[in-house]
Amino acid sequence: MNDTDFPEYGRQCELLTPWRGYHRGTIVGLNGYRFIIEISSGARIELYEDEIEFD
């Protein structure tokens, strides 16, 4: 499986609990059951599906 071979790759999402003032991000990876989300500052965080809402 490729790192980008999953349906949510590249989708925008809303963080249900803001992270350091950021509310939105882009799905850039999958780590087990957690999504790797890149926010506009360039930081990457890992959240479970129930912690985000897809656009």
CHARMM-style PDB file with segment names, atoms N, HN, CA, C and O in Angstrom:
ATOM      1  N   MET     1       0.834  -1.185   0.000  1.00  0.00      PROA
ATOM      2  CA  MET     1       0.000   0.000   0.000  1.00  0.00      PROA
ATOM      3  C   MET     1       0.878   1.248   0.000  1.00  0.00      PROA
ATOM      4  O   MET     1       1.816   1.360   0.789  1.00  0.00      PROA
ATOM      5  N   ASN     2       0.572   2.152  -0.865  1.00  0.00      PROA
ATOM      6  HN  ASN     2      -0.190   2.061  -1.506  1.00  0.00      PROA
ATOM      7  CA  ASN     2       1.275   3.427  -0.971  1.00  0.00      PROA
ATOM      8  C   ASN     2       0.824   4.354   0.156  1.00  0.00      PROA
ATOM      9  O   ASN     2      -0.283   4.202   0.672  1.00  0.00      PROA
ATOM     10  N   ASP     3       1.672   5.318   0.547  1.00  0.00      PROA
ATOM     11  HN  ASP     3       2.572   5.442   0.128  1.00  0.00      PROA
ATOM     12  CA  ASP     3       1.317   6.269   1.609  1.00  0.00      PROA
ATOM     13  C   ASP     3       0.111   7.121   1.253  1.00  0.00      PROA
ATOM     14  O   ASP     3      -0.559   7.645   2.143  1.00  0.00      PROA
ATOM     15  N   THR     4      -0.172   7.265  -0.021  1.00  0.00      PROA
ATOM     16  HN  THR     4       0.372   6.839  -0.743  1.00  0.00      PROA
ATOM     17  CA  THR     4      -1.300   8.091  -0.457  1.00  0.00      PROA
ATOM     18  C   THR     4      -2.461   7.244  -0.977  1.00  0.00      PROA
ATOM     19  O   THR     4      -3.389   7.775  -1.588  1.00  0.00      PROA
ATOM     20  N   ASP     5      -2.416   5.957  -0.744  1.00  0.00      PROA
ATOM     21  HN  ASP     5      -1.662   5.526  -0.248  1.00  0.00      PROA
ATOM     22  CA  ASP     5      -3.416   5.029  -1.277  1.00  0.00      PROA
ATOM     23  C   ASP     5      -4.543   4.774  -0.271  1.00  0.00      PROA
ATOM     24  O   ASP     5      -4.738   3.650   0.193  1.00  0.00      PROA
ATOM     25  N   PHE     6      -5.273   5.837   0.052  1.00  0.00      PROA
ATOM     26  HN  PHE     6      -5.114   6.749  -0.325  1.00  0.00      PROA
ATOM     27  CA  PHE     6      -6.463   5.709   0.887  1.00  0.00      PROA
ATOM     28  C   PHE     6      -7.405   6.852   0.520  1.00  0.00      PROA
ATOM     29  O   PHE     6      -6.945   7.921   0.119  1.00  0.00      PROA
ATOM     30  N   PRO     7      -8.717   6.645   0.651  1.00  0.00      PROA
ATOM     31  CA  PRO     7      -9.697   7.599   0.107  1.00  0.00      PROA
ATOM     32  C   PRO     7      -9.640   9.006   0.702  1.00  0.00      PROA
ATOM     33  O   PRO     7      -9.999   9.965   0.019  1.00  0.00      PROA
ATOM     34  N   GLU     8      -9.209   9.156   1.931  1.00  0.00      PROA
ATOM     35  HN  GLU     8      -8.917   8.376   2.486  1.00  0.00      PROA
ATOM     36  CA  GLU     8      -9.234  10.464   2.584  1.00  0.00      PROA
ATOM     37  C   GLU     8      -8.027  11.338   2.238  1.00  0.00      PROA
ATOM     38  O   GLU     8      -8.004  12.516   2.593  1.00  0.00      PROA
ATOM     39  N   TYR     9      -7.037  10.790   1.558  1.00  0.00      PROA
ATOM     40  HN  TYR     9      -7.055   9.833   1.269  1.00  0.00      PROA
ATOM     41  CA  TYR     9      -5.816  11.544   1.256  1.00  0.00      PROA
ATOM     42  C   TYR     9      -6.134  12.836   0.506  1.00  0.00      PROA
ATOM     43  O   TYR     9      -6.845  12.825  -0.499  1.00  0.00      PROA
ATOM     44  N   GLY    10      -5.597  13.948   1.007  1.00  0.00      PROA
ATOM     45  HN  GLY    10      -5.019  13.957   1.823  1.00  0.00      PROA
ATOM     46  CA  GLY    10      -5.770  15.243   0.361  1.00  0.00      PROA
ATOM     47  C   GLY    10      -7.038  15.985   0.732  1.00  0.00      PROA
ATOM     48  O   GLY    10      -7.220  17.130   0.317  1.00  0.00      PROA
ATOM     49  N   ARG    11      -7.915  15.367   1.498  1.00  0.00      PROA
ATOM     50  HN  ARG    11      -7.767  14.438   1.835  1.00  0.00      PROA
ATOM     51  CA  ARG    11      -9.169  16.027   1.873  1.00  0.00      PROA
ATOM     52  C   ARG    11      -8.928  17.069   2.951  1.00  0.00      PROA
ATOM     53  O   ARG    11      -8.054  16.912   3.803  1.00  0.00      PROA
ATOM     54  N   GLN    12      -9.710  18.129   2.901  1.00  0.00      PROA
ATOM     55  HN  GLN    12     -10.420  18.257   2.209  1.00  0.00      PROA
ATOM     56  CA  GLN    12      -9.704  19.156   3.928  1.00  0.00      PROA
ATOM     57  C   GLN    12     -10.562  18.675   5.092  1.00  0.00      PROA
ATOM     58  O   GLN    12     -11.527  17.934   4.901  1.00  0.00      PROA
ATOM     59  N   CYS    13     -10.201  19.104   6.300  1.00  0.00      PROA
ATOM     60  HN  CYS    13      -9.418  19.706   6.455  1.00  0.00      PROA
ATOM     61  CA  CYS    13     -10.993  18.715   7.462  1.00  0.00      PROA
ATOM     62  C   CYS    13     -11.003  19.839   8.492  1.00  0.00      PROA
ATOM     63  O   CYS    13     -10.149  20.725   8.496  1.00  0.00      PROA
ATOM     64  N   GLU    14     -11.983  19.766   9.345  1.00  0.00      PROA
ATOM     65  HN  GLU    14     -12.677  19.046   9.342  1.00  0.00      PROA
ATOM     66  CA  GLU    14     -12.152  20.700  10.458  1.00  0.00      PROA
ATOM     67  C   GLU    14     -11.775  19.956  11.729  1.00  0.00      PROA
ATOM     68  O   GLU    14     -12.255  18.846  11.960  1.00  0.00      PROA
ATOM     69  N   LEU    15     -10.919  20.555  12.560  1.00  0.00      PROA
ATOM     70  HN  LEU    15     -10.530  21.457  12.373  1.00  0.00      PROA
ATOM     71  CA  LEU    15     -10.556  19.944  13.839  1.00  0.00      PROA
ATOM     72  C   LEU    15     -11.670  20.243  14.832  1.00  0.00      PROA
ATOM     73  O   LEU    15     -12.018  21.407  15.027  1.00  0.00      PROA
ATOM     74  N   LEU    16     -12.227  19.238  15.453  1.00  0.00      PROA
ATOM     75  HN  LEU    16     -11.944  18.292  15.295  1.00  0.00      PROA
ATOM     76  CA  LEU    16     -13.311  19.456  16.403  1.00  0.00      PROA
ATOM     77  C   LEU    16     -12.819  20.182  17.652  1.00  0.00      PROA
ATOM     78  O   LEU    16     -13.565  20.950  18.259  1.00  0.00      PROA
ATOM     79  N   THR    17     -11.577  19.942  18.033  1.00  0.00      PROA
ATOM     80  HN  THR    17     -10.971  19.318  17.539  1.00  0.00      PROA
ATOM     81  CA  THR    17     -10.933  20.673  19.115  1.00  0.00      PROA
ATOM     82  C   THR    17      -9.736  21.403  18.506  1.00  0.00      PROA
ATOM     83  O   THR    17      -8.790  20.753  18.062  1.00  0.00      PROA
ATOM     84  N   PRO    18      -9.755  22.733  18.476  1.00  0.00      PROA
ATOM     85  CA  PRO    18      -8.650  23.471  17.845  1.00  0.00      PROA
ATOM     86  C   PRO    18      -7.296  23.097  18.452  1.00  0.00      PROA
ATOM     87  O   PRO    18      -7.188  22.812  19.645  1.00  0.00      PROA
ATOM     88  N   TRP    19      -6.285  23.105  17.616  1.00  0.00      PROA
ATOM     89  HN  TRP    19      -6.372  23.337  16.647  1.00  0.00      PROA
ATOM     90  CA  TRP    19      -4.925  22.811  18.049  1.00  0.00      PROA
ATOM     91  C   TRP    19      -4.106  24.092  17.906  1.00  0.00      PROA
ATOM     92  O   TRP    19      -3.854  24.549  16.791  1.00  0.00      PROA
ATOM     93  N   ARG    20      -3.691  24.668  19.027  1.00  0.00      PROA
ATOM     94  HN  ARG    20      -3.896  24.298  19.933  1.00  0.00      PROA
ATOM     95  CA  ARG    20      -2.893  25.905  19.051  1.00  0.00      PROA
ATOM     96  C   ARG    20      -3.497  27.002  18.181  1.00  0.00      PROA
ATOM     97  O   ARG    20      -2.782  27.740  17.504  1.00  0.00      PROA
ATOM     98  N   GLY    21      -4.818  27.097  18.210  1.00  0.00      PROA
ATOM     99  HN  GLY    21      -5.399  26.497  18.760  1.00  0.00      PROA
ATOM    100  CA  GLY    21      -5.520  28.130  17.470  1.00  0.00      PROA
ATOM    101  C   GLY    21      -5.896  27.755  16.047  1.00  0.00      PROA
ATOM    102  O   GLY    21      -6.601  28.512  15.380  1.00  0.00      PROA
ATOM    103  N   TYR    22      -5.448  26.620  15.572  1.00  0.00      PROA
ATOM    104  HN  TYR    22      -4.875  26.005  16.113  1.00  0.00      PROA
ATOM    105  CA  TYR    22      -5.768  26.182  14.214  1.00  0.00      PROA
ATOM    106  C   TYR    22      -7.019  25.316  14.232  1.00  0.00      PROA
ATOM    107  O   TYR    22      -7.201  24.477  15.115  1.00  0.00      PROA
ATOM    108  N   HSD    23      -7.876  25.537  13.240  1.00  0.00      PROA
ATOM    109  HN  HSD    23      -7.728  26.218  12.523  1.00  0.00      PROA
ATOM    110  CA  HSD    23      -9.144  24.827  13.166  1.00  0.00      PROA
ATOM    111  C   HSD    23      -9.252  23.902  11.957  1.00  0.00      PROA
ATOM    112  O   HSD    23     -10.101  23.010  11.938  1.00  0.00      PROA
ATOM    113  N   ARG    24      -8.394  24.105  10.940  1.00  0.00      PROA
ATOM    114  HN  ARG    24      -7.705  24.829  10.956  1.00  0.00      PROA
ATOM    115  CA  ARG    24      -8.521  23.355   9.688  1.00  0.00      PROA
ATOM    116  C   ARG    24      -7.186  22.748   9.290  1.00  0.00      PROA
ATOM    117  O   ARG    24      -6.122  23.232   9.675  1.00  0.00      PROA
ATOM    118  N   GLY    25      -7.266  21.678   8.513  1.00  0.00      PROA
ATOM    119  HN  GLY    25      -8.131  21.284   8.201  1.00  0.00      PROA
ATOM    120  CA  GLY    25      -6.058  21.035   8.031  1.00  0.00      PROA
ATOM    121  C   GLY    25      -6.340  20.167   6.818  1.00  0.00      PROA
ATOM    122  O   GLY    25      -7.475  20.059   6.356  1.00  0.00      PROA
ATOM    123  N   THR    26      -5.274  19.548   6.313  1.00  0.00      PROA
ATOM    124  HN  THR    26      -4.351  19.635   6.689  1.00  0.00      PROA
ATOM    125  CA  THR    26      -5.354  18.661   5.150  1.00  0.00      PROA
ATOM    126  C   THR    26      -4.810  17.297   5.547  1.00  0.00      PROA
ATOM    127  O   THR    26      -3.767  17.198   6.193  1.00  0.00      PROA
ATOM    128  N   ILE    27      -5.524  16.248   5.157  1.00  0.00      PROA
ATOM    129  HN  ILE    27      -6.372  16.328   4.632  1.00  0.00      PROA
ATOM    130  CA  ILE    27      -5.086  14.878   5.434  1.00  0.00      PROA
ATOM    131  C   ILE    27      -3.905  14.555   4.516  1.00  0.00      PROA
ATOM    132  O   ILE    27      -4.038  14.602   3.293  1.00  0.00      PROA
ATOM    133  N   VAL    28      -2.757  14.227   5.103  1.00  0.00      PROA
ATOM    134  HN  VAL    28      -2.649  14.188   6.097  1.00  0.00      PROA
ATOM    135  CA  VAL    28      -1.563  13.932   4.308  1.00  0.00      PROA
ATOM    136  C   VAL    28      -1.008  12.534   4.555  1.00  0.00      PROA
ATOM    137  O   VAL    28      -0.043  12.130   3.906  1.00  0.00      PROA
ATOM    138  N   GLY    29      -1.606  11.791   5.485  1.00  0.00      PROA
ATOM    139  HN  GLY    29      -2.390  12.119   6.013  1.00  0.00      PROA
ATOM    140  CA  GLY    29      -1.101  10.454   5.752  1.00  0.00      PROA
ATOM    141  C   GLY    29      -2.007   9.689   6.695  1.00  0.00      PROA
ATOM    142  O   GLY    29      -2.966  10.226   7.249  1.00  0.00      PROA
ATOM    143  N   LEU    30      -1.678   8.432   6.858  1.00  0.00      PROA
ATOM    144  HN  LEU    30      -0.899   7.996   6.408  1.00  0.00      PROA
ATOM    145  CA  LEU    30      -2.429   7.542   7.737  1.00  0.00      PROA
ATOM    146  C   LEU    30      -1.422   6.731   8.539  1.00  0.00      PROA
ATOM    147  O   LEU    30      -0.520   6.110   7.977  1.00  0.00      PROA
ATOM    148  N   ASN    31      -1.585   6.743   9.860  1.00  0.00      PROA
ATOM    149  HN  ASN    31      -2.318   7.248  10.316  1.00  0.00      PROA
ATOM    150  CA  ASN    31      -0.685   6.029  10.756  1.00  0.00      PROA
ATOM    151  C   ASN    31      -1.544   5.091  11.606  1.00  0.00      PROA
ATOM    152  O   ASN    31      -2.031   5.473  12.670  1.00  0.00      PROA
ATOM    153  N   GLY    32      -1.717   3.896  11.135  1.00  0.00      PROA
ATOM    154  HN  GLY    32      -1.321   3.586  10.271  1.00  0.00      PROA
ATOM    155  CA  GLY    32      -2.598   2.961  11.837  1.00  0.00      PROA
ATOM    156  C   GLY    32      -4.028   3.442  11.750  1.00  0.00      PROA
ATOM    157  O   GLY    32      -4.604   3.498  10.664  1.00  0.00      PROA
ATOM    158  N   TYR    33      -4.606   3.788  12.887  1.00  0.00      PROA
ATOM    159  HN  TYR    33      -4.138   3.743  13.770  1.00  0.00      PROA
ATOM    160  CA  TYR    33      -5.981   4.284  12.929  1.00  0.00      PROA
ATOM    161  C   TYR    33      -6.046   5.803  13.009  1.00  0.00      PROA
ATOM    162  O   TYR    33      -7.138   6.365  13.087  1.00  0.00      PROA
ATOM    163  N   ARG    34      -4.901   6.479  12.991  1.00  0.00      PROA
ATOM    164  HN  ARG    34      -4.014   6.022  12.927  1.00  0.00      PROA
ATOM    165  CA  ARG    34      -4.880   7.940  13.103  1.00  0.00      PROA
ATOM    166  C   ARG    34      -4.519   8.582  11.772  1.00  0.00      PROA
ATOM    167  O   ARG    34      -3.692   8.069  11.018  1.00  0.00      PROA
ATOM    168  N   PHE    35      -5.157   9.714  11.501  1.00  0.00      PROA
ATOM    169  HN  PHE    35      -5.828  10.131  12.114  1.00  0.00      PROA
ATOM    170  CA  PHE    35      -4.836  10.496  10.316  1.00  0.00      PROA
ATOM    171  C   PHE    35      -3.725  11.484  10.654  1.00  0.00      PROA
ATOM    172  O   PHE    35      -3.713  12.069  11.738  1.00  0.00      PROA
ATOM    173  N   ILE    36      -2.805  11.664   9.732  1.00  0.00      PROA
ATOM    174  HN  ILE    36      -2.815  11.189   8.852  1.00  0.00      PROA
ATOM    175  CA  ILE    36      -1.776  12.690   9.866  1.00  0.00      PROA
ATOM    176  C   ILE    36      -2.327  13.912   9.143  1.00  0.00      PROA
ATOM    177  O   ILE    36      -2.631  13.858   7.951  1.00  0.00      PROA
ATOM    178  N   ILE    37      -2.450  15.009   9.875  1.00  0.00      PROA
ATOM    179  HN  ILE    37      -2.202  15.053  10.843  1.00  0.00      PROA
ATOM    180  CA  ILE    37      -3.065  16.222   9.356  1.00  0.00      PROA
ATOM    181  C   ILE    37      -2.028  17.335   9.351  1.00  0.00      PROA
ATOM    182  O   ILE    37      -1.370  17.598  10.357  1.00  0.00      PROA
ATOM    183  N   GLU    38      -1.895  17.987   8.196  1.00  0.00      PROA
ATOM    184  HN  GLU    38      -2.430  17.774   7.378  1.00  0.00      PROA
ATOM    185  CA  GLU    38      -0.981  19.121   8.086  1.00  0.00      PROA
ATOM    186  C   GLU    38      -1.806  20.401   8.155  1.00  0.00      PROA
ATOM    187  O   GLU    38      -2.777  20.580   7.419  1.00  0.00      PROA
ATOM    188  N   ILE    39      -1.393  21.287   9.060  1.00  0.00      PROA
ATOM    189  HN  ILE    39      -0.604  21.142   9.658  1.00  0.00      PROA
ATOM    190  CA  ILE    39      -2.082  22.564   9.176  1.00  0.00      PROA
ATOM    191  C   ILE    39      -1.274  23.636   8.453  1.00  0.00      PROA
ATOM    192  O   ILE    39      -0.147  23.380   8.027  1.00  0.00      PROA
ATOM    193  N   SER    40      -1.831  24.819   8.312  1.00  0.00      PROA
ATOM    194  HN  SER    40      -2.746  25.027   8.658  1.00  0.00      PROA
ATOM    195  CA  SER    40      -1.226  25.854   7.473  1.00  0.00      PROA
ATOM    196  C   SER    40       0.161  26.292   7.936  1.00  0.00      PROA
ATOM    197  O   SER    40       0.929  26.819   7.132  1.00  0.00      PROA
ATOM    198  N   SER    41       0.500  26.091   9.194  1.00  0.00      PROA
ATOM    199  HN  SER    41      -0.124  25.663   9.847  1.00  0.00      PROA
ATOM    200  CA  SER    41       1.833  26.459   9.676  1.00  0.00      PROA
ATOM    201  C   SER    41       2.891  25.460   9.216  1.00  0.00      PROA
ATOM    202  O   SER    41       4.089  25.713   9.346  1.00  0.00      PROA
ATOM    203  N   GLY    42       2.444  24.322   8.678  1.00  0.00      PROA
ATOM    204  HN  GLY    42       1.471  24.116   8.573  1.00  0.00      PROA
ATOM    205  CA  GLY    42       3.361  23.265   8.254  1.00  0.00      PROA
ATOM    206  C   GLY    42       3.494  22.153   9.276  1.00  0.00      PROA
ATOM    207  O   GLY    42       4.080  21.109   8.990  1.00  0.00      PROA
ATOM    208  N   ALA    43       2.953  22.372  10.469  1.00  0.00      PROA
ATOM    209  HN  ALA    43       2.477  23.221  10.701  1.00  0.00      PROA
ATOM    210  CA  ALA    43       3.008  21.347  11.511  1.00  0.00      PROA
ATOM    211  C   ALA    43       2.113  20.180  11.114  1.00  0.00      PROA
ATOM    212  O   ALA    43       1.101  20.355  10.436  1.00  0.00      PROA
ATOM    213  N   ARG    44       2.502  19.000  11.546  1.00  0.00      PROA
ATOM    214  HN  ARG    44       3.324  18.858  12.097  1.00  0.00      PROA
ATOM    215  CA  ARG    44       1.706  17.794  11.303  1.00  0.00      PROA
ATOM    216  C   ARG    44       1.305  17.206  12.641  1.00  0.00      PROA
ATOM    217  O   ARG    44       2.133  17.030  13.535  1.00  0.00      PROA
ATOM    218  N   ILE    45       0.029  16.908  12.761  1.00  0.00      PROA
ATOM    219  HN  ILE    45      -0.643  17.051  12.034  1.00  0.00      PROA
ATOM    220  CA  ILE    45      -0.495  16.313  13.982  1.00  0.00      PROA
ATOM    221  C   ILE    45      -1.245  15.044  13.615  1.00  0.00      PROA
ATOM    222  O   ILE    45      -1.670  14.874  12.473  1.00  0.00      PROA
ATOM    223  N   GLU    46      -1.407  14.157  14.584  1.00  0.00      PROA
ATOM    224  HN  GLU    46      -1.061  14.295  15.512  1.00  0.00      PROA
ATOM    225  CA  GLU    46      -2.127  12.904  14.364  1.00  0.00      PROA
ATOM    226  C   GLU    46      -3.401  12.909  15.194  1.00  0.00      PROA
ATOM    227  O   GLU    46      -3.373  13.128  16.405  1.00  0.00      PROA
ATOM    228  N   LEU    47      -4.521  12.662  14.517  1.00  0.00      PROA
ATOM    229  HN  LEU    47      -4.544  12.484  13.533  1.00  0.00      PROA
ATOM    230  CA  LEU    47      -5.816  12.637  15.180  1.00  0.00      PROA
ATOM    231  C   LEU    47      -6.626  11.443  14.700  1.00  0.00      PROA
ATOM    232  O   LEU    47      -6.462  10.976  13.573  1.00  0.00      PROA
ATOM    233  N   TYR    48      -7.504  10.957  15.574  1.00  0.00      PROA
ATOM    234  HN  TYR    48      -7.638  11.337  16.489  1.00  0.00      PROA
ATOM    235  CA  TYR    48      -8.419   9.895  15.199  1.00  0.00      PROA
ATOM    236  C   TYR    48      -9.584  10.472  14.384  1.00  0.00      PROA
ATOM    237  O   TYR    48      -9.852  11.672  14.433  1.00  0.00      PROA
ATOM    238  N   GLU    49     -10.259   9.615  13.646  1.00  0.00      PROA
ATOM    239  HN  GLU    49     -10.041   8.640  13.606  1.00  0.00      PROA
ATOM    240  CA  GLU    49     -11.355  10.051  12.779  1.00  0.00      PROA
ATOM    241  C   GLU    49     -12.458  10.771  13.542  1.00  0.00      PROA
ATOM    242  O   GLU    49     -13.082  11.684  13.003  1.00  0.00      PROA
ATOM    243  N   ASP    50     -12.711  10.371  14.803  1.00  0.00      PROA
ATOM    244  HN  ASP    50     -12.204   9.629  15.241  1.00  0.00      PROA
ATOM    245  CA  ASP    50     -13.776  11.020  15.558  1.00  0.00      PROA
ATOM    246  C   ASP    50     -13.360  12.380  16.127  1.00  0.00      PROA
ATOM    247  O   ASP    50     -14.161  13.035  16.795  1.00  0.00      PROA
ATOM    248  N   GLU    51     -12.124  12.813  15.874  1.00  0.00      PROA
ATOM    249  HN  GLU    51     -11.473  12.281  15.331  1.00  0.00      PROA
ATOM    250  CA  GLU    51     -11.653  14.121  16.317  1.00  0.00      PROA
ATOM    251  C   GLU    51     -11.663  15.160  15.198  1.00  0.00      PROA
ATOM    252  O   GLU    51     -11.297  16.317  15.407  1.00  0.00      PROA
ATOM    253  N   ILE    52     -12.091  14.730  13.995  1.00  0.00      PROA
ATOM    254  HN  ILE    52     -12.389  13.790  13.825  1.00  0.00      PROA
ATOM    255  CA  ILE    52     -12.146  15.643  12.859  1.00  0.00      PROA
ATOM    256  C   ILE    52     -13.479  15.489  12.133  1.00  0.00      PROA
ATOM    257  O   ILE    52     -14.196  14.504  12.311  1.00  0.00      PROA
ATOM    258  N   GLU    53     -13.792  16.491  11.309  1.00  0.00      PROA
ATOM    259  HN  GLU    53     -13.210  17.291  11.164  1.00  0.00      PROA
ATOM    260  CA  GLU    53     -14.983  16.442  10.479  1.00  0.00      PROA
ATOM    261  C   GLU    53     -14.550  16.769   9.059  1.00  0.00      PROA
ATOM    262  O   GLU    53     -13.939  17.809   8.815  1.00  0.00      PROA
ATOM    263  N   PHE    54     -14.865  15.882   8.123  1.00  0.00      PROA
ATOM    264  HN  PHE    54     -15.362  15.037   8.321  1.00  0.00      PROA
ATOM    265  CA  PHE    54     -14.474  16.080   6.725  1.00  0.00      PROA
ATOM    266  C   PHE    54     -15.376  17.097   6.050  1.00  0.00      PROA
ATOM    267  O   PHE    54     -16.558  17.204   6.375  1.00  0.00      PROA
ATOM    268  N   ASP    55     -14.808  17.850   5.100  1.00  0.00      PROA
ATOM    269  HN  ASP    55     -13.847  17.763   4.836  1.00  0.00      PROA
ATOM    270  CA  ASP    55     -15.593  18.781   4.283  1.00  0.00      PROA
ATOM    271  C   ASP    55     -16.344  18.023   3.227  1.00  0.00      PROA
ATOM    272  OT1 ASP    55     -17.067  18.625   2.432  1.00  0.00      PROA
TER     273      ASP     55
END
